[in-house]
Amino acid sequence: MLLTGINNLRYIFCGMKKILIAFFALLMTVSILVVFVLKSKKEMRAKNMNLLFITIDTCRADHIGAYGSQTAQTPILDNLALHGIVFENCYTPVPLTLPSHCSIFTGRYPLGHNVRNNGTYFLNPNQVTLAEKIKERGYQTFAVVASFVLLSKFGLNRGFDFYDDTLDTHRIYNNFNSEIIASEVYEKFRRWFGKNYQQKFFIWLHFYDPHAPYTPPEDFAAKFKNDAEGLYDGEIAFVDFTIGKVIKDLEEKAILGKTVIVICGDHGEAFGEHQEFEHGIFCYQEALKVPLIFYNENLFAKVRSIRQRVNLTDILPTLFDLYAIEIPKSVQGKSMVNLLNDGREETERTFYIESMYGKEEMNWAPLTGVISGRYKYISLPQPEMYDIENDGGEKNNLYSEKNDLARKLDRVLMRLIADYSESGVNARRELTPEDREHLRALGYISSFSTKSSETIDPKKGIVLDNEIKACLREVENEKIDQAELRLKKFLNQNPSIKLPAFYDVEYLIRTKRNQTMEAVEVLKKAITDFPWVDRFYILYALNVFKKMNRDDEAEIACRELLKVNPMFASAYILLGEICEKRKDIMGAISNLRKALEIEPQNISLKIKYAELLIFQKDYAAALTAYNELLENEDVMQNSELLFKIALFNTKYGTWERAEELLQQVIQLEPKGKYFFNYALVLAKNQKIEEALRNMETALSKYANELSAEQRSIAQKAIQLWK
């Protein structure tokens, strides 16, 4: 019995052993399969997927349907959010277009990439950008930007095979008002996409429409209230509709499933919530919270909304993770791949926020702050702290009530500035007085410092700003006398305050009244009081040159301007005009060449440059300049300009090239003179039958467009060719 029992136990143990071996074998198999699946998933993420990145300028999150707006008409964005991954709480680090985009495409805070404002800062070439890294992976890279503030000269063009920043093709002088609307952005995209969609691509499309002034197309404006906020919604609806056309193009080419789509706002917009209208001065929620949507039907099969707080600086490291690109140590954002993969984070991320607009434009106190946990702390002469989870409108300032916490957050802010600044202090030691002075230079003044009371708090400054904007609106509405009275009253009430904007208003008043001498004197005073503000120099130079024929003064102003801002292309353009007036054509050519180095996609500038080369009889260089123009899709859609280049090729280029261009011209716009010249070029190229057919078309359909001499030549040519 015992033996039988032992044998039975031995049998049982052997059976258990087999079961355990089978179990561990199964476990190993599952483990291998899991590793294989994860590895395959990682390879799938990194392999051959296109990237479409869309930024919507001035787009606050709560004006999108997917983010809770009841009045928005954004079906495309809502659908992408519904079937993708939507981040409910995405923040920009800065409510300004150029600094924000620099943060998006470098993964660094403004302190790190050192672009603190629009128009006067340039992204340093040592900053690593998304486009550069994607291009290294063999991607075709293409961008369309819609506003002056993102022109290639400001540095975001690096890494793009073609960076289309052509704005107003008929304007040689670009300025802050230069922009294009969403439909034009789409046309640029469509033309490039039609030729390149079969290659791996990274495309960045920038839509500027929601930026003030709000002027949506009539059919979109009609759907909303006729007030600022309603028209703003109309602009967003127009952009949404246009994004829908882009998505449709991807679908029609059967590559939507192979394309990762990222859509975000660069900053928000205020409508008086804290007395601010538009953006740039404050860092309240309406200016900082932006939409962020990731979409790909294969990669993000599990759709969801993510409540965890994220930042625009986090997008770049996330994409680097998705595309298996090593994240540079310089990146300050944090990858969100764990969130995309349905992960969770124990604590909310801490963010630095700033706006240097008030400091640089108005000489107010710099605005810096930190978002940590449920609180936002803003360091100003009148400091602020809000519980943003329970007080989304930021109405209840807790600074006095929770002063100890405010002091703690002030120290957190100080450390973030030290850590994130490009030439920051050593983060491993205590800050010295010299370190603190360095931080002050970077834009940090502690609310607890005695120096904080030496500057104007933006909350006081906003009253001044709104008064200035009211004056400007009256000038725009031709209420010149009212604007002047308002400005005088305001200046009398604030005799100790000097702002560049005061001079802007007075200059516009003088200009509207055609008081050129007085307008020039205003600009002269403005330059004396604010020698770092570049717009005053160019306005002064243009006025004294074009209206008063004081060429020498204009030249001096341009050269002084270039000391302030060496990348101000308009200064070189005006110097070129001054040289041309003096019959110094070589000097004019030299200055326009310098301007083209800064604004290579300025079509009107390149045309003027080519014309000067022709005048100088440098036909080879002129032909090169004209042919460079043909690389721009806008030029390839301009029939009259193509016609001009084609005729130039008949004299100084090749007849074959002229034929190609004239064929394109006729496809764009059939006209009598186009058919007439096309026929002559075809005959020159020994294509008599085609020449005859096109000349007959010119005579039969467009004879009234031809001159008597052209009709006579056409008739003789037809007889000869027959």
C-alpha positions, 0 to 999 in steps of 0.5 A, spaced: 500 500 500 505 504 501 509 503 495 502 504 491 501 510 495 508 512 493 508 510 486 501 514 486 505 520 489 510 520 484 505 519 478 502 526 481 509 529 482 511 527 475 504 530 472 505 536 476 512 537 473 509 536 466 504 541 467 509 546 470 514 545 464 508 546 460 506 552 464 513 555 464 513 554 456 507 557 455 509 563 459 515 564 455 511 563 449 507 569 451 513 573 453 516 572 447 510 574 443 509 580 447 516 582 446 515 581 439 508 585 439 511 591 442 517 591 438 513 590 432 509 596 434 515 600 435 517 598 428 510 600 425 510 607 429 517 609 426 517 606 419 514 610 413 509 614 416 508 621 413 507 626 418 502 632 417 502 638 422 497 643 422 498 649 427 492 654 427 494 661 430 490 664 435 486 658 437 483 657 444 481 650 446 474 652 448 472 655 441 472 648 438 466 643 438 470 637 441 472 642 447 465 643 449 463 649 445 456 649 443 456 655 438 462 652 434 462 649 427 468 645 427 465 638 424 472 636 421 476 637 428 471 634 432 471 628 428 478 627 428 478 628 436 472 623 436 476 618 432 483 620 435 486 622 441 484 629 444 488 632 450 483 636 454 488 640 457 494 643 453 498 649 454 502 654 450 508 656 454 507 663 451 501 667 448 505 669 442 506 666 435 513 666 433 516 664 440 510 659 441 512 655 434 519 655 436 517 652 442 513 647 438 518 645 433 524 645 438 521 642 444 524 648 448 521 653 452 522 661 450 528 661 455 531 655 452 531 657 444 531 665 446 525 667 442 521 672 446 517 676 442 515 677 434 519 680 429 525 682 433 528 675 435 531 670 430 531 662 432 539 661 433 541 655 428 544 651 433 537 649 435 535 643 433 528 643 429 523 637 428 524 638 420 531 637 421 531 631 424 525 628 420 529 630 414 535 626 416 530 620 416 529 621 408 522 625 408 520 630 403 519 636 408 514 642 406 511 648 409 506 653 408 506 659 413 501 664 412 503 670 416 509 675 416 511 673 423 513 666 421 517 668 415 523 664 413 528 669 416 526 668 423 529 661 423 524 656 422 525 654 415 531 650 417 530 642 415 525 644 410 526 642 402 521 648 401 518 653 406 513 657 402 512 664 406 510 667 399 505 672 402 502 678 398 506 676 391 504 684 388 508 687 394 515 688 395 515 691 402 513 685 407 510 688 414 506 685 420 500 685 416 502 681 410 498 674 411 494 669 406 488 666 408 486 659 409 484 657 402 491 660 399 494 655 404 490 650 401 492 651 394 499 651 396 499 645 399 494 642 394 499 643 388 505 641 392 502 634 395 499 633 388 506 632 385 509 629 392 504 625 395 507 618 393 514 620 397 514 620 405 513 627 407 513 631 413 508 637 411 507 643 416 501 647 414 500 654 418 493 657 418 493 665 421 485 666 420 483 666 427 488 672 428 485 679 429 482 683 425 476 677 424 474 677 417 471 670 415 468 669 408 461 672 408 458 665 408 462 663 414 461 670 417 453 669 416 453 663 421 455 667 427 453 673 431 456 679 428 461 681 433 468 680 435 467 673 438 462 671 433 467 673 427 472 669 430 468 663 430 467 664 423 474 664 422 475 658 426 470 654 422 473 657 415 480 653 417 476 647 419 473 647 413 479 648 409 482 642 413 477 638 411 479 639 404 486 637 406 484 630 409 480 629 403 486 629 399 489 624 403 483 620 403 483 620 395 490 618 395 489 612 400 494 615 404 490 617 410 492 611 414 499 612 413 499 619 415 500 621 423 496 628 423 497 633 429 493 639 430 494 644 435 493 652 436 499 656 438 496 660 443 489 663 445 485 669 444 482 674 449 475 677 449 475 682 455 475 676 460 481 680 464 480 687 460 485 684 455 482 683 448 486 679 443 493 676 446 500 677 448 500 681 454 497 676 459 498 669 461 490 667 463 487 661 461 484 664 455 491 665 452 494 659 454 489 653 453 489 650 446 487 644 442 491 638 441 489 632 437 493 626 435 490 622 429 491 616 425 486 610 424 492 605 425 497 608 430 492 610 435 486 605 434 484 606 441 481 613 441 480 617 448 480 624 451 486 625 456 485 629 462 493 630 464 496 637 463 501 637 457 505 643 454 506 644 446 514 643 448 512 636 449 510 635 442 517 634 439 519 629 444 513 625 443 514 625 435 521 623 436 519 617 440 513 615 435 519 616 429 524 612 433 528 618 433 533 619 439 531 625 443 536 630 444 538 632 451 537 639 450 529 638 449 526 641 455 519 638 453 517 631 456 514 625 451 507 624 451 507 617 448 506 613 455 499 618 455 498 616 448 499 608 450 493 609 455 498 610 461 497 615 467 502 620 470 501 620 478 502 628 478 501 633 473 506 636 469 509 643 471 510 648 466 514 655 465 509 660 462 511 667 460 510 673 456 515 679 454 510 683 450 509 688 455 516 688 457 519 689 450 513 693 447 511 698 453 517 697 458 512 694 463 514 689 468 516 682 465 511 677 466 513 670 468 509 664 472 509 657 473 503 652 473 504 646 478 499 642 481 492 645 481 495 652 482 498 657 477 503 663 480 504 669 476 510 673 478 508 681 477 509 687 482 502 685 484 503 677 484 497 672 482 496 665 484 489 661 482 487 654 483 485 653 476 482 646 477 476 650 481 477 657 478 478 656 471 476 663 470 481 665 474 477 670 478 479 669 485 487 671 487 489 667 492 496 670 493 495 673 500 491 667 502 496 662 501 502 666 501 507 661 503 505 656 497 506 663 493 513 663 496 514 656 494 512 657 487 516 663 486 522 659 488 520 653 483 519 659 478 526 661 479 529 654 479 525 653 472 528 659 469 535 658 471 534 651 468 531 653 462 535 659 460 540 658 454 546 660 458 543 658 465 546 658 471 549 651 474 542 648 477 546 644 482 548 649 487 544 655 491 543 661 487 548 667 488 546 674 487 550 674 481 545 669 478 539 672 481 541 678 477 542 674 471 535 671 472 532 678 472 536 680 465 532 673 462 525 676 465 524 674 472 523 679 477 520 676 484 514 678 486 518 678 493 523 683 491 523 690 492 525 691 485 518 688 483 515 695 484 519 699 480 516 697 473 508 698 471 504 691 472 501 689 466 494 689 470 495 697 470 498 697 463 492 694 460 488 700 461 493 704 457 493 699 452 486 699 451 485 706 451 491 706 445 487 701 441 480 705 442 484 711 439 487 706 433 479 704 432 477 711 431 483 713 426 481 706 422 474 709 422 476 716 420 474 719 426 480 723 426 478 729 430 475 724 436 482 720 436 486 726 437 482 729 442 482 722 446 489 722 445 491 729 448 486 727 454 490 721 455 497 724 455 495 730 459 492 725 464 499 721 464 504 726 463 510 721 466 508 715 461 511 714 454 510 708 450 511 707 442 504 706 441 503 713 443 507 715 437 504 710 432 497 713 434 499 720 432 503 718 426 497 715 423 493 721 425 498 726 421 498 721 415 490 721 415 490 728 414 496 728 409 501 732 414 507 729 411 512 734 415 508 733 422 508 726 421 516 725 419 517 730 426 513 725 430 517 719 427 523 723 429 521 724 436 519 716 436 526 714 434 529 719 439 525 716 445 525 709 442 531 707 438 530 700 439 523 700 435 525 698 428 518 700 425 519 707 426 526 707 422 523 704 416 516 709 416 521 715 417 525 713 411 519 711 406 516 718 408 522 722 407 524 718 401 518 717 397 514 724 399 519 729 401 525 727 396 530 727 402 534 721 399 540 722 404 536 722 410 532 716 408 539 712 407 542 714 414 535 712 417 536 705 413 543 704 415 541 706 423 535 701 422 540 695 420 544 696 426 538 695 430 535 689 426 540 686 421 535 682 418 530 688 416 529 686 408 525 692 407 531 697 409 535 693 403 530 694 398 529 701 400 537 702 399 536 699 393 531 704 390 535 710 393 541 707 389 537 706 383 534 713 383 542 716 383 543 711 377 547 707 381 545 700 378 550 696 381 549 699 388 541 697 387 543 690 385 547 689 391 542 691 396 536 687 393 541 681 393 542 682 400 534 683 401 533 676 397 538 673 402 533 675 407 527 674 404 528 669 398 521 667 397 519 675 395 517 674 388 516 682 387 523 683 390 526 677 385 522 680 379 525 687 381 532 684 382 532 681 375 529 687 371 535 691 374 540 685 372 537 686 365 538 694 365 545 692 367 545 688 361 547 682 365 542 677 361 545 671 364 544 673 371 537 675 370 535 669 366 538 665 372 533 669 377 527 668 372 528 661 372 529 661 380 522 664 380 519 658 376 521 654 383 515 657 386 508 654 385 505 661 385 509 664 380 507 657 376 500 659 377 501 667 374 500 667 367 502 674 365 509 673 369 510 666 366 509 669 359 514 675 361 519 670 363 518 666 356 519 672 352 525 673 356 527 666 354 526 667 347 532 672 347 537 670 352 535 663 354 532 657 350 527 656 345 525 650 348 524 653 355 520 658 352 515 653 349 514 649 355 513 656 359 508 658 353 504 651 353 503 652 361 501 659 360 495 657 355 493 652 360 492 657 365 489 662 361 487 662 354 489 669 351 490 671 344 497 674 345 499 667 348 497 663 342 500 668 337 507 668 341 506 660 342 505 659 335 511 663 333 515 659 338 513 652 335 515 654 328 522 656 331 522 649 334 520 646 327 513 644 330 509 647 324 503 643 324 502 645 332 504 652 330 499 653 325 493 650 329 495 655 335 495 661 330 489 659 327 486 659 334 489 666 335 485 669 329 479 665 330 477 666 337 481 672 340 482 676 334 479 682 337 485 681 343 490 682 337 493 688 335 492 690 327 500 688 326 499 682 330 493 680 326 497 681 319 503 677 322 498 671 323 495 671 317 502 671 313 504 666 318 498 661 316 499 662 309 506 660 309 506 654 314 500 652 309 
